[in-house]
């Protein structure tokens, strides 16, 4: 009797575990730990079998062999998967939405068909032509091709939040991956200041903490630094006019050098130095983006497994170590300079003597320098950075002195946030945008000649002069329209009560994304044609301006 009852009970327990636990909340980041708990169960049972300490085990007055215990564990797992598949197929809140039958059961289906050439948006367009504007592309995810959805999902008053996709880099967090609206607004405010048209000097007297002692430069301040790098690229192109040039690679190097100069205060020289140590970082970024956003965009739980395997994740670990070292070096320079600028010679000497006389500080700095972070240059940078932070604390009356033994960990956590933003900014958007513009101008030489003529008429090519050139703005917008960086849309999570898009009700707590609509005839006239004038002298070619969102819009942009 027990041979039938026990397997049924095990299967039922697995089904109940899914229906009462796994069906709720998000488990993507916890997947490795769930697997680990099952693995511990297997190992425990295997040890019982190996040591043969007992031929029979009593479980609620039912005698069972250790091998039988492992078999019951398999039945329990079978119950979980059976419950998951049946629920998704026939009882899920998205069951009424059309889509491929296999997509109802697992995200592996959409991953398989889109991972062949990493062209998910093309597969989405094909499926939308078959099934309509509302397409179920996964067990709990919709792809939407309705122009009315843009305002409902990406509008400033939309109640949606960012979806589980943005947990892929967990536990690291940045502006791009922040899902809480308040925290996102605070982080966004920092970047808004950094790229505003006005500068702001946050002096020591105004700062509430040392990390707030920063100089927020005006947008115009970036121009001369960027022009140096751009002219460097033009020189390389001029020297290679007699042969094909790898423009895609060079634009990637230019973007990397520009963001290094703006964010970290120094160019990496990847554009001019074939042996620059940062070249492998550029290639690492491309590989990581291709893997993470190409193959695992619908399987964040599987990506969580890869992150905890050092052998598989070694490239990513090395990348973040490099980013942290650059950020740490930049913090050292900016903090130390800011403190020195706000002190007279006597005060600096007094504070320096106080620092040097503290044996516990010196011992801790020695531990930090000669312990996990070796190398003379690295030692000096760590010591200087900690000294600058300590002096800032002493200036505030000795309050909030960071515990030196925790200093290294604090710095890694603090600097990881801006470094993530740095990686987000430099990776692809600049280079991709420039490449698409050049591609379109090369295909439409009449537009290229017209733009060149307008540029030649300008007194100079400064930011203020070019800003007034409507045709250039039209070329950029049209290139973005045809080659949007967000071809498949940004993933959002509907509120618990759901929302309406016109007359269509979208259930709560489901993932949604809007397919690129910039080539939709309901939005643009002659949508497949490159017509920059639609943004200048021919506005009648645009039926709905709200749909044009090349990067992002709303509270999470």
C-alpha positions as CSV (number, residue, x, y, z in Angstrom):
1,X,0.0,0.0,0.0
2,X,2.8,2.4,0.9
3,X,4.3,1.8,-2.5
4,X,1.4,3.7,-4.0
5,X,0.5,6.1,-1.2
6,X,3.9,7.5,-0.6
7,X,4.6,8.5,-4.2
8,X,1.2,10.1,-4.4
9,X,1.8,12.0,-1.2
10,X,5.2,13.2,-2.5
11,X,3.8,14.4,-5.8
12,X,1.0,16.2,-3.9
13,X,3.4,17.8,-1.6
14,X,5.4,19.1,-4.6
15,X,2.2,20.5,-6.2
16,X,1.2,22.2,-2.9
17,X,4.7,23.7,-2.6
18,X,4.2,25.3,-6.0
19,X,0.6,26.5,-5.5
20,X,1.2,27.9,-2.0
21,X,4.8,29.2,-2.2
22,X,6.6,29.2,-5.6
23,X,3.6,30.7,-7.4
24,X,3.9,33.9,-5.5
25,X,6.7,36.5,-5.4
26,X,9.8,36.5,-7.5
27,X,12.3,33.7,-7.2
28,X,14.8,34.6,-10.0
29,X,17.6,35.7,-7.6
30,X,16.8,32.9,-5.2
31,X,17.0,30.1,-7.7
32,X,20.6,29.0,-6.7
33,X,19.5,28.8,-3.1
34,X,16.4,26.8,-3.9
35,X,18.5,24.4,-5.9
36,X,21.0,24.2,-3.0
37,X,18.3,23.2,-0.6
38,X,17.3,20.3,-2.9
39,X,20.9,19.4,-3.3
40,X,21.4,19.2,0.5
41,X,18.5,16.8,0.6
42,X,20.1,14.6,-2.0
43,X,23.5,14.6,-0.3
44,X,22.0,13.7,3.0
45,X,20.1,10.8,1.6
46,X,23.2,9.6,-0.3
47,X,25.2,9.7,2.8
48,X,22.7,7.5,4.6
49,X,23.0,5.0,1.7
50,X,26.8,5.1,1.6
51,X,27.4,4.6,5.3
52,X,24.5,2.1,5.6
53,X,24.0,3.1,9.2
54,X,20.4,1.9,8.9
55,X,18.7,-0.3,6.4
56,X,15.4,1.2,7.2
57,X,14.2,4.7,8.3
58,X,11.1,5.4,10.3
59,X,9.0,8.3,8.9
60,X,5.7,8.8,10.7
61,X,5.6,5.1,11.6
62,X,6.3,4.2,7.9
63,X,9.5,2.3,7.3
64,X,11.4,3.3,4.2
65,X,14.9,2.6,2.8
66,X,17.3,5.5,2.3
67,X,17.1,4.9,-1.5
68,X,13.4,5.1,-1.3
69,X,13.7,8.5,0.4
70,X,15.6,9.8,-2.6
71,X,13.0,8.4,-4.9
72,X,10.3,10.3,-3.0
73,X,12.4,13.5,-3.4
74,X,12.2,12.9,-7.2
75,X,8.5,12.4,-7.0
76,X,8.2,15.7,-5.1
77,X,10.1,17.5,-7.8
78,X,7.9,15.9,-10.4
79,X,4.9,17.2,-8.6
80,X,6.3,20.7,-8.7
81,X,6.9,20.7,-12.4
82,X,3.6,19.1,-13.3
83,X,1.8,21.7,-11.2
84,X,3.8,24.5,-12.8
85,X,3.0,23.3,-16.4
86,X,-0.7,22.6,-15.8
87,X,-1.2,25.9,-14.0
88,X,0.6,27.9,-16.7
89,X,-1.2,26.1,-19.6
90,X,-4.8,26.2,-18.3
91,X,-5.3,28.3,-15.2
92,X,-2.9,31.3,-15.5
93,X,-4.3,34.8,-15.5
94,X,-2.9,35.3,-19.0
95,X,-4.6,32.2,-20.4
96,X,-7.0,34.2,-22.6
97,X,-4.2,36.0,-24.5
98,X,-3.0,34.4,-27.8
99,X,0.5,33.2,-28.4
100,X,2.5,30.1,-29.2
101,X,1.3,27.1,-27.2
102,X,4.7,26.1,-25.9
103,X,5.3,29.7,-24.8
104,X,2.6,29.2,-22.2
105,X,4.7,26.5,-20.4
106,X,8.2,27.9,-20.3
107,X,10.4,30.8,-21.3
108,X,12.7,28.4,-23.0
109,X,10.5,28.5,-26.1
110,X,10.9,32.2,-26.8
111,X,14.6,32.0,-25.8
112,X,15.2,29.2,-28.3
113,X,13.6,30.9,-31.3
114,X,15.1,34.3,-30.6
115,X,18.5,33.0,-29.6
116,X,19.4,31.7,-33.0
117,X,20.4,35.0,-34.4
118,X,19.8,37.2,-31.3
119,X,17.0,39.0,-33.1
120,X,14.2,38.8,-30.6
121,X,12.4,41.8,-32.0
122,X,12.1,40.2,-35.5
123,X,10.6,37.0,-33.9
124,X,8.2,39.2,-31.9
125,X,7.1,41.1,-35.1
126,X,6.5,37.8,-36.9
127,X,4.4,36.4,-34.0
128,X,2.4,39.7,-33.7
129,X,1.5,39.5,-37.3
130,X,0.0,36.0,-36.6
131,X,-1.6,36.6,-33.2
132,X,-2.4,40.4,-33.0
133,X,-1.4,43.3,-30.9
134,X,-1.4,41.4,-27.6
135,X,0.9,38.4,-27.6
136,X,1.7,36.0,-24.8
137,X,5.5,35.4,-25.2
138,X,6.0,33.6,-21.9
139,X,4.2,32.1,-19.0
140,X,3.6,35.5,-17.3
141,X,4.8,38.0,-20.0
142,X,3.0,39.9,-22.7
143,X,4.4,41.7,-25.7
144,X,2.2,44.6,-26.8
145,X,2.1,46.2,-30.2
146,X,-0.8,48.7,-29.5
147,X,0.2,52.4,-29.8
148,X,-2.2,53.2,-26.9
149,X,0.0,51.1,-24.6
150,X,2.9,53.6,-24.8
151,X,1.3,56.2,-22.6
152,X,-0.4,53.6,-20.3
153,X,2.9,51.7,-19.6
154,X,5.7,54.2,-20.1
155,X,3.8,57.4,-19.3
156,X,4.9,59.6,-16.3
157,X,1.7,58.7,-14.4
158,X,1.8,55.0,-15.1
159,X,1.5,52.8,-12.0
160,X,3.8,50.1,-13.4
161,X,7.2,49.2,-12.0
162,X,10.3,47.7,-13.5
163,X,10.2,43.9,-14.1
164,X,12.3,41.1,-12.8
165,X,14.7,41.4,-15.8
166,X,16.4,44.2,-13.9
167,X,17.5,41.9,-11.1
168,X,20.0,40.2,-13.5
169,X,22.9,42.1,-12.0
170,X,21.8,41.5,-8.4
171,X,23.2,42.3,-5.8
172,X,24.8,45.2,-7.7
173,X,22.4,48.1,-8.3
174,X,22.5,51.2,-10.4
175,X,20.3,53.7,-12.0
176,X,19.5,51.3,-14.8
177,X,18.6,48.4,-12.5
178,X,16.9,50.3,-9.6
179,X,13.2,49.2,-9.3
180,X,12.1,51.3,-6.4
181,X,10.7,54.7,-7.7
182,X,12.0,56.8,-4.8
183,X,15.5,55.4,-5.0
184,X,15.5,55.7,-8.8
185,X,14.5,59.4,-8.5
186,X,17.4,60.1,-6.2
187,X,19.9,58.4,-8.4
188,X,18.5,60.0,-11.5
189,X,18.9,63.5,-9.9
190,X,22.6,62.9,-9.6
191,X,23.0,62.2,-13.3
192,X,20.6,65.0,-14.3
193,X,23.0,67.4,-12.6
194,X,26.0,65.8,-14.2
195,X,24.5,66.3,-17.7
196,X,22.7,69.6,-17.1
197,X,23.5,72.8,-18.9
198,X,24.7,74.4,-15.6
199,X,27.5,73.4,-13.4
200,X,27.5,73.2,-9.6
201,X,30.4,73.1,-7.1
202,X,29.4,71.1,-4.1
203,X,31.9,72.4,-1.6
204,X,33.0,70.9,1.7
205,X,31.0,73.4,3.7
206,X,27.8,72.3,2.0
207,X,28.5,68.6,2.0
208,X,26.8,66.3,4.5
209,X,29.3,63.5,3.8
210,X,32.6,63.1,2.1
211,X,31.1,61.2,-0.8
212,X,29.0,64.4,-1.5
213,X,32.2,66.4,-2.1
214,X,31.9,66.4,-5.9
215,X,32.1,68.8,-8.7
216,X,29.1,68.5,-11.1
217,X,30.3,70.0,-14.4
218,X,28.2,71.7,-17.0
219,X,27.4,69.9,-20.2
220,X,29.4,72.5,-22.0
221,X,32.5,71.5,-20.0
222,X,32.5,68.1,-21.7
223,X,32.7,69.5,-25.2
224,X,36.4,70.3,-25.5
225,X,37.4,67.0,-23.9
226,X,35.1,65.1,-26.3
227,X,36.4,67.0,-29.3
228,X,40.0,65.9,-28.6
229,X,38.9,62.3,-28.8
230,X,36.6,62.8,-31.8
231,X,39.4,64.6,-33.7
232,X,41.6,61.6,-32.9
233,X,39.1,59.3,-34.6
234,X,39.0,61.6,-37.6
235,X,42.7,61.5,-37.9
236,X,42.7,57.7,-37.9
237,X,40.0,57.7,-40.6
238,X,42.0,60.2,-42.7
239,X,45.0,57.9,-42.5
240,X,43.0,54.9,-43.8
241,X,41.0,56.4,-46.6
242,X,42.5,54.0,-49.2
243,X,41.1,50.9,-47.5
244,X,38.1,49.6,-45.6
245,X,38.0,50.6,-42.0
246,X,36.4,48.8,-39.0
247,X,34.2,51.7,-38.1
248,X,32.1,49.7,-35.6
249,X,35.1,48.8,-33.5
250,X,36.5,52.3,-33.6
251,X,33.2,53.9,-32.6
252,X,33.1,51.4,-29.6
253,X,36.6,52.5,-28.6
254,X,35.6,56.2,-29.0
255,X,32.6,55.7,-26.8
256,X,34.7,53.9,-24.2
257,X,37.3,56.6,-24.2
258,X,34.7,59.4,-24.0
259,X,32.9,57.9,-21.0
260,X,36.2,57.1,-19.3
261,X,37.2,60.8,-19.7
262,X,33.9,62.1,-18.5
263,X,33.1,59.7,-15.7
264,X,36.6,58.8,-14.5
265,X,38.5,61.9,-15.6
266,X,40.9,60.1,-17.9
267,X,40.8,58.5,-21.4
268,X,41.7,54.9,-21.7
269,X,43.4,55.5,-25.1
270,X,41.8,52.4,-26.6
271,X,41.3,54.3,-29.9
272,X,45.0,55.0,-30.4
273,X,46.9,52.3,-28.5
274,X,46.6,48.8,-29.9
275,X,48.1,47.5,-26.7
276,X,46.0,49.4,-24.2
277,X,45.2,47.2,-21.2
278,X,41.6,48.4,-21.3
279,X,41.0,46.8,-24.8
280,X,40.1,43.5,-23.2
281,X,37.6,45.3,-21.0
282,X,35.8,46.6,-24.1
283,X,35.6,43.1,-25.5
284,X,34.5,41.8,-22.2
285,X,31.6,44.3,-22.1
286,X,30.5,43.2,-25.6
287,X,30.5,39.5,-24.6
288,X,28.7,40.1,-21.4
289,X,26.0,42.2,-23.0
290,X,25.6,39.6,-25.7
291,X,25.2,36.7,-23.3
292,X,23.2,38.5,-20.6
293,X,20.8,40.5,-22.8
294,X,20.8,38.1,-25.8
295,X,20.4,34.6,-24.3
296,X,19.2,35.2,-20.8
297,X,16.8,38.2,-21.2
298,X,13.9,35.8,-20.5
299,X,15.7,33.5,-18.1
300,X,17.1,35.7,-15.3
301,X,16.9,32.8,-12.9
302,X,19.4,30.8,-15.1
303,X,21.7,33.8,-15.2
304,X,21.6,33.8,-11.4
305,X,23.2,30.3,-11.5
306,X,26.0,31.4,-13.8
307,X,26.9,34.3,-11.5
308,X,27.7,32.0,-8.6
309,X,30.0,29.8,-10.7
310,X,33.5,31.4,-10.5
311,X,34.8,29.4,-13.5
312,X,31.9,30.7,-15.7
313,X,31.8,34.2,-14.2
314,X,35.5,34.9,-14.1
315,X,35.4,37.5,-16.9
316,X,32.6,39.4,-15.1
317,X,34.4,39.3,-11.8
318,X,37.6,40.7,-13.4
319,X,35.6,43.4,-15.1
320,X,34.1,44.6,-11.9
321,X,37.4,44.5,-10.1
322,X,38.8,46.7,-12.9
323,X,35.9,49.1,-12.6
324,X,36.2,49.4,-8.9
325,X,39.9,50.1,-9.1
326,X,39.3,52.9,-11.5
327,X,36.5,54.4,-9.4
328,X,38.6,54.1,-6.3
329,X,41.4,55.9,-7.9
330,X,39.1,58.7,-9.0
331,X,37.6,59.0,-5.6
332,X,41.1,59.4,-4.1
333,X,42.0,62.2,-6.4
334,X,38.7,64.1,-6.1
335,X,38.3,63.7,-2.3
336,X,41.9,64.6,-1.5
337,X,41.8,67.6,-3.8
338,X,38.5,68.9,-2.4
339,X,39.8,68.6,1.2
340,X,43.1,70.3,0.4
341,X,41.4,73.2,-1.4
342,X,39.3,74.0,1.7
343,X,42.1,74.0,4.2
344,X,44.9,76.4,5.0
345,X,48.4,75.2,5.5
346,X,48.3,75.2,9.3
347,X,45.0,73.3,9.5
348,X,46.3,70.7,7.0
349,X,49.5,70.2,9.0
350,X,47.5,69.8,12.2
351,X,45.1,67.3,10.7
352,X,47.9,65.4,9.0
353,X,49.9,65.2,12.3
354,X,46.7,63.9,14.0
355,X,46.4,61.2,11.3
356,X,50.0,60.2,11.4
357,X,50.0,59.9,15.2
358,X,47.2,57.4,15.3
359,X,48.8,54.0,15.5
360,X,45.6,52.1,15.0
361,X,45.0,53.9,11.8
362,X,48.5,53.2,10.5
363,X,48.2,49.6,11.4
364,X,44.9,49.3,9.7
365,X,46.2,51.0,6.6
366,X,49.1,48.6,6.6
367,X,46.7,45.7,6.8
368,X,44.6,47.0,3.9
369,X,47.6,47.7,1.8
370,X,49.6,44.6,2.3
371,X,46.7,42.2,2.8
372,X,44.2,41.6,0.0
373,X,45.4,44.5,-2.3
374,X,49.0,44.2,-3.1
375,X,51.2,46.4,-5.3
376,X,53.0,49.7,-4.5
377,X,50.7,51.9,-6.6
378,X,47.6,50.3,-5.2
379,X,48.9,50.7,-1.7
380,X,49.5,54.4,-2.1
381,X,46.0,54.9,-3.6
382,X,44.3,53.1,-0.8
383,X,46.2,55.0,1.9
384,X,45.6,58.3,0.2
385,X,41.9,57.7,-0.2
386,X,41.5,56.6,3.4
387,X,43.5,59.5,4.6
388,X,41.2,61.9,2.6
389,X,38.1,60.3,4.1
390,X,39.6,60.5,7.6
391,X,40.5,64.1,7.2
392,X,36.9,64.9,6.1
393,X,35.6,63.2,9.2
394,X,38.0,65.1,11.5
395,X,36.9,68.4,9.9
396,X,33.4,67.5,11.1
397,X,34.6,67.2,14.7
398,X,35.7,63.6,14.6
399,X,32.2,62.4,13.9
400,X,31.3,59.6,11.5
401,X,34.9,58.3,11.2
402,X,34.6,55.2,9.0
403,X,35.7,52.0,10.8
404,X,39.0,51.2,9.1
405,X,38.7,47.5,9.0
406,X,35.4,47.9,7.1
407,X,36.8,50.6,4.9
408,X,37.6,48.4,2.0
409,X,34.2,46.7,1.9
410,X,32.5,50.1,2.2
411,X,34.4,51.5,-0.7
412,X,33.6,48.5,-2.9
413,X,29.9,48.8,-2.1
414,X,29.8,52.6,-2.6
415,X,31.8,52.6,-5.8
416,X,30.0,49.7,-7.4
417,X,26.9,51.8,-7.8
418,X,28.4,54.6,-10.0
419,X,30.5,52.0,-11.8
420,X,27.4,50.2,-12.8
421,X,26.0,53.4,-14.3
422,X,29.3,53.9,-16.0
423,X,29.2,50.5,-17.6
424,X,25.6,51.1,-18.6
425,X,26.3,54.5,-20.2
426,X,29.4,53.5,-22.2
427,X,28.2,50.2,-23.4
428,X,26.6,50.5,-26.8
429,X,24.2,53.5,-27.0
430,X,26.8,56.1,-28.1
431,X,28.6,53.8,-30.5
432,X,25.4,52.2,-31.8
433,X,23.7,55.6,-32.4
434,X,26.7,57.0,-34.3
435,X,27.1,53.8,-36.3
436,X,23.4,53.8,-37.4
437,X,23.6,57.5,-38.4
438,X,26.6,56.8,-40.5
439,X,25.0,53.8,-42.0
440,X,21.8,55.7,-43.0
441,X,23.8,58.7,-44.4
442,X,26.0,56.2,-46.5
443,X,22.8,54.7,-47.9
444,X,21.2,58.1,-48.6
445,X,23.9,60.2,-50.1
446,X,21.5,63.0,-51.1
447,X,20.8,63.5,-47.3
448,X,24.5,63.3,-46.6
449,X,25.3,66.0,-49.1
450,X,22.4,68.2,-47.8
451,X,23.6,67.8,-44.3
452,X,27.2,68.6,-45.3
453,X,26.1,71.7,-47.0
454,X,24.3,72.9,-43.9
455,X,27.3,72.2,-41.7
456,X,29.6,74.1,-44.0
457,X,27.4,77.2,-43.7
458,X,27.9,77.3,-39.9
459,X,30.5,79.7,-38.5
460,X,32.0,76.8,-36.4
461,X,31.1,73.3,-35.2
462,X,30.6,74.1,-31.6
463,X,27.8,72.6,-29.5
464,X,25.8,75.8,-29.5
465,X,26.1,76.2,-33.3
466,X,25.2,72.6,-34.2
467,X,22.3,72.7,-31.7
468,X,20.4,75.1,-34.0
469,X,20.7,72.8,-37.0
470,X,17.2,71.3,-37.5
471,X,18.3,68.9,-40.3
472,X,20.9,67.3,-38.1
473,X,18.3,66.8,-35.4
474,X,16.0,65.2,-38.0
475,X,18.8,62.8,-39.2
476,X,19.5,61.7,-35.6
477,X,15.8,61.2,-34.8
478,X,15.1,59.3,-38.0
479,X,18.1,57.0,-37.4
480,X,16.8,56.4,-33.9
481,X,13.3,55.7,-35.2
482,X,14.6,53.0,-37.6
483,X,17.2,51.6,-35.3
484,X,15.9,52.1,-31.8
485,X,18.2,50.9,-28.9
486,X,15.1,49.4,-27.3
487,X,13.8,47.3,-30.2
488,X,12.0,44.9,-27.9
489,X,10.9,47.4,-25.3
490,X,11.7,47.7,-21.6
491,X,10.1,45.2,-19.3
492,X,7.6,46.5,-16.8
493,X,5.5,44.8,-14.1
494,X,1.8,45.7,-13.9
495,X,0.4,46.8,-10.5
496,X,-1.5,44.3,-8.4
497,X,-4.9,45.5,-9.5
498,X,-3.9,45.4,-13.2
499,X,-4.5,48.2,-15.7
500,X,-6.5,49.0,-18.8
501,X,-5.1,49.9,-22.2
502,X,-8.2,51.2,-24.0
503,X,-10.8,48.4,-23.5
504,X,-8.1,45.7,-23.0
505,X,-7.6,44.7,-19.4
506,X,-4.1,43.6,-18.4
507,X,-4.0,41.5,-15.2
508,X,-1.9,42.5,-12.2
509,X,1.7,41.4,-11.5
510,X,2.4,40.3,-15.0
511,X,5.4,41.3,-17.1
512,X,4.7,43.5,-20.2
513,X,6.9,45.1,-22.9
514,X,6.0,47.2,-25.9
515,X,7.3,46.1,-29.3
516,X,9.1,48.8,-31.4
517,X,6.3,50.7,-33.1
518,X,8.4,53.2,-35.0
519,X,7.9,51.2,-38.2
520,X,4.2,50.8,-37.7
521,X,2.0,52.4,-40.4
522,X,-0.5,53.4,-37.7
523,X,2.1,55.8,-36.3
524,X,4.2,56.9,-39.2
525,X,3.6,57.5,-42.9
526,X,6.0,55.5,-45.1
527,X,7.4,54.0,-41.9
528,X,10.2,52.0,-43.6
529,X,11.7,55.0,-45.5
530,X,14.4,57.3,-44.2
531,X,12.9,60.7,-44.3
532,X,14.6,63.2,-41.9
533,X,12.2,65.9,-43.0
534,X,9.4,64.3,-41.1
535,X,10.9,65.8,-38.0
536,X,11.4,69.3,-39.5
537,X,9.4,70.5,-42.6
538,X,7.0,67.5,-43.0
539,X,5.3,66.9,-39.7
540,X,2.3,65.4,-41.4
541,X,4.4,62.2,-41.8
542,X,4.1,61.6,-38.1
543,X,0.7,60.5,-36.8
544,X,1.5,60.0,-33.1
545,X,4.6,61.7,-31.6
546,X,4.1,59.9,-28.2
547,X,5.2,56.6,-29.6
548,X,8.7,57.8,-30.5
549,X,10.8,56.8,-27.4
550,X,14.2,55.8,-28.7
551,X,15.7,55.2,-25.3
552,X,13.0,55.4,-22.6
553,X,10.5,57.6,-20.9
554,X,8.5,57.8,-17.8
555,X,9.5,57.6,-14.1
556,X,12.1,54.9,-14.8
557,X,13.8,56.5,-17.8
